[in-house]
Amino acid sequence: MVSFTVDPWDPGYGLAFAEEAAAEGLAESSAQLNLDLEMPAASWHPLNPDPAAPLPRTVLFADGVRRIDARIWVHNGSPQPGAGIAASYAAGLVACDGEAHIVDVAVERGLFTAAPEAAGIVTKTLRYPVRMAEVPGLDQLSLALQQRLTDTEVRLAVAFRARHPSGDDLLIVDGPLRGRTHLDRTVGYIKTHHTSYLPGAQAAIVSALAPGQRTPAFLMGTSWRRNSWYLRLPGMSGAPWSGVVRLECSADLPFAQVTRLADLTARLLPPLASTPHKDPRAPQNLVPIGGLERELRRRLGDQQFLYRALRVAAMTPSIA
C-alpha cells in the first residue's frame, strides 16, 4: 500500500519565488513588440477613452485563490519519496450590473504530485483527489495547481455565459490571459509588474498617465502573443508607476475590437479602484475582486484544521 507523510515545515516556505523576483526590480523583457499598432511609436501620448462608446450591460470579474494546506511526501518503498502538495483552491465570478454580486463559486482540493503511485488523500471530512503534474519539483507542482485554478475560473465564466447568452458583457480575468484567449469579450488584468516590456520613450508615457488615461495598444510576443496597454487608476501616491495596471486581450482580435476593449477598461475600471484604508493592495486590487477574494478565502476553510486532519490521515495505513 502507498503511504504518505506530512512535511512539518510551514507550507508557505519555498513558494516565494514570485516575491523574490519582484524584489529584485523589473526584469528586462525579450518580448517582440509592435508599438505601432494604434499609432506610430514616436507619436505615443496618453489617451482618454472615447466617452461615446456604448458600455456593456454587465461586467464580469473572474478570480481565484489558492492555498497549500500541507507539503506531502508520497512513499513507494524507494529511498527517495515523491514530493506533493495538498492544496485548496476556489474560483468565483462577480457580476456588476448596477450592483456587484457573486454569481458563482467553486471550491476544490487536490493532491498535486508527479509520483505515479500516488492516490487521493481522504481525511475524516474532506478528500484531496490526486492531480497529476507532469514533472516533480515544488515550482512545477505550484504551476499545476495554478493551471487547475485557471481551468476552474474558465469553467465558471463559460457556464455563466451559457445561462445568460446576451452577448452584452465584458469579462475581466485577474492575471494574464494565457490559457483564456479563446474567451470572447475578455481582458486580462495584471496588477503587478515584474517585467519591463516597453522601451524608455514609451515607458515614459506610462509615467505621464493621469488617472483614467491609457497608453496606446501594442502587440507583444513572448512564448505567446497578445495585445496590451497600460492604464492608470486613481489614488496614485506620486511614484511614477503608482496605480498603473497592464491589460491584455487576444492577438487575434480585429484592431477595432482591441481599441474598443482598451477604451472600455479605461472607463469602467477607475471607478472600481480600491482605497488604502480598505485594501493594502489599493488601488490595483479592484473592489469587486477584493470582495470576491475575501469570500473565496473564507470558503477554503481553516488551514490549521485541514493540516491537522492531513496529519491524522497520514497515520492510517494507506492513501485511499
N, C-alpha and C positions, 0 to 999 in steps of 0.2 A: 504494500500500500504506500501511496505517496504521502509524505508528511511535510509539515512546514513549521517554521519558527518565525516569530515576530521580532524584528530588529529593535533593540531597546533605545536606539537613538531617536531623537525628535525627528519626525518625518519631514520637517522643513529643511533640515540640513542637506546640503548638496544640491539644492534646487535654485540657488540664487544666481545662476549664470546670466539671466537677463538683467538683473540689477547690477551685477558686476560690470557687464558690458556698458550699461548706461553711465556708470560712474566714471568710466574712462574717457567720456566725451563722445561726440558724434564720429562714427567711423566714416571714412571716405567710401563712397559708393563707386562700383564699377558698372553701374547701370548704363545702358544705351538710352539716350534721351532724344526726343524730338520736341524741342522747345518752341517750334514754330507752328504748333497745332492750331492755336486760336489766334495768334498774331505773331509777327516776327519777334524773335527773342530780343533783338535790340530795342524793340518798342514796348517791352513789358512795362506795365504800371498797375497799381491797384485798381480793381474793378468793383463797381457797385452792381448788385443784381438788378435785373430787369423788374421793376415794380409792377408791370402789367402782366407778367406771366401768370397764368392760372395755377392755383395751388391745388394739390391733391386733397381729396376728401378725408383721407386717413393717412397718418404717418405711423409706420410700424417700427418698433425698435426690438431687435433680437440680440440677446446677450446670454452669457452663461458664466457659471462659477465652477471651480473645481477645487478639490482638496484631497491631499494624500492623508488617509487615516492611519496608515502604518506602512513601513517597509517590510517586505516579506522575503524569506529565503525558502525556496522550494527544494526539498531533498529527494534524491532518487537513488541513494546508495553510493553515489560517486563522492570523491573528496571535495569537489567544488559544487556547492549548491547553486541553484539558479536564482537570480535576482527577480524581484517582483514588487509592485506597489499595489496595495489595496486602497482604492480611491472612490470617493463620492463625487458626483458631478450633477449639475442641474442646469437646464436651459429654460428660457422663458421668452415670452413675447408680450410687449406692451403696445396697445393701440391708442393713438392720440387723435380724437375726432371732436375736439371741443373740450374734452377732458381726457386724462390719462387713466387707463385701467388695464390691469393684467388680464390677458385673454387666454393664455395657455402656459402651462408649466409641466416639465417632465423631470423627474428625479431618478437617477440611475446610479449603479455602483458596479465595480468590476475589479478583478484581479488582473493587472496588466503585467505580462511576463512573456519572455521568449522561451521559457523552459517547456519543451514539448510534452513532458509528462504531467504538466500542471492540470488541475481541475479546479472548479469553483470552490470557494470557501463558504461554508454555512455556519452562521452563528445562531444563537437562540432566537433572534428576532429578524435577522437580515441575511440576504445572500449576496455574495460577490462573485458573479459568473466570471469565468475566465475569459479574458480579452487578449488574444494573442498578438504580440508585437513581432515584427519581422526580425529584429536583432536585439541582443541584450544591451545593457548599459542604461544608467539612470536617465540620461538625456533622451534616449530613444523611447524609453517607456513613457516619459513625460510627453513626448510628441505623439505617441499612440493615444494617450489619454486626451490630448488636445484635439486630435482628429475625431475621436469619438464624440467629444463635446460639440465640435463644429457640425458633425453629421446630425446630431440631435437638434441643434438650432435650425438647420435647413429643413428638417422634417416638420418641425412646428410651423415654420413660415409657409411651407408648401401646403400643409393641411389647412391652415387658416385661410389662405387664398382660395383653396378649393371650396371652402364653405362660404366664402364671401367673394364671388368672382366678378366684382365690379370693374376691375382693371384701373380704378382710380385711387391708387395708393402709392406710397413710396416706402421702401423698406431700408432701414439703416441697420447694418450689422456692425457690432462692436469689434474692431480689429480689421486686419487686412482681408481683402475679398477673396483671397486664394481658396479654391475649392468651392466657391459660391458664385463664380462669374456667370453661371448659367441661369441664375435667378433674374427674372425681369424686374425692371424698375428698382434696382438695388444699388446701394452705395456702401462701401466700406469706410468705417470711421476710425482713424488712428489717432490716439490721444498723446502718445509719447514719440519722441524722435531719437532713434538710436543710430540713424544713418543720415549723412548729408548728401542729398541727391542733386541739388542744384549748383551750378557754377556761381562764383561770387556775385556777379552782376544781378542774376535773378534771385539769389538768396537775399540780397539787399532789398528787393521788392517785398519779400515776405516780412522783413523787419519793418517796412514802411506801412504795412496794412493797418488801417483803422478798424475798430470793431465793426463786424458786418461786411467787411470787404474781403475779396478773394483775389488770388493770383489768376492769371490765365491758365487754362488747362494745358497739360503737356502729356506726351506719351512716354512711358518709360518701360524698359525691358530688362529684367534680371533673369532669373530662371523662369519667369513668366511675364507676360505683357499686360499692362493696364494703363488707362488714362487716370491722371491725378491732378489735384490742385490743392492749394493751401488756403485756409480760412482763419481769420482771427475772431475769437469770441469776445464779448465784453467782460470786464472785470480784470483787465490786464494790470500787472504790477509795475510796469515800466521796463522790465527786461526786454531785449529785442524780440524774442520769440515767445513772450508770455501770452498765454491764451491762444496760441496757434495750434490748429489741428490740421491733419492731412486727410483728404478724402480721395477715394478712387472708385472707378467703375470699369466695366468691361472694355477691353481694347477693341471689341468687335462692334461697338455701337456706332451708328452714324454720328457725324460731327454735331449735328443739331441737337441730338439727344444728349450728348456729352455736356454741351454748354447749358442745356435746359436743366440737367441734373445739378450742375455746378451752381447755377443761379438759385435753384430751389433750396439747396443746402444753405446758401448764404442768407436766404430769407427765413427759413424755418428753424435753423439750429441756434442762432444767437439768443432768441428769447428763452430758450430752454437751458441756457448755461447755468451751472450751479454757482453757489456763493460760498466763500471760505468758511463762514461760521456754521454752515451745514454740511460741507463736504471738503475734506482736506485735499481732494484732487480737483478742486474748482479752478477755473471754470470748465475745464475739459470734460469732466465726468458729468454729462448732461443729467438733468433732474430725472427724466424717465428711466435712464439707465441706472442711476444711483439707487432709485427706489426699487427697481427690479432686482438689483444685486443684493440688496438687504433682505428682500423676501426669499430669494433663492438660497442665500446662506442660512437663513432660519430653517428652511426646509431640508437642508442637508443633515440636520440633527447634531447632537453634541459629539464633538470629535473625541473627547476623553472617554465617553461612554462606549463609542464604537471601538476605540483602541482596546479598552478592557475586554470587550466582547471578542475581539480577534485573539487576544492573548488566551482567553479561556478556550476558544475553539482550537487553538494550536496544541492544547494539552490533550485533545481527543486523538484517537488512533490514526485518523486519516482525513484527507480533504475529500469532501463529498461533491 
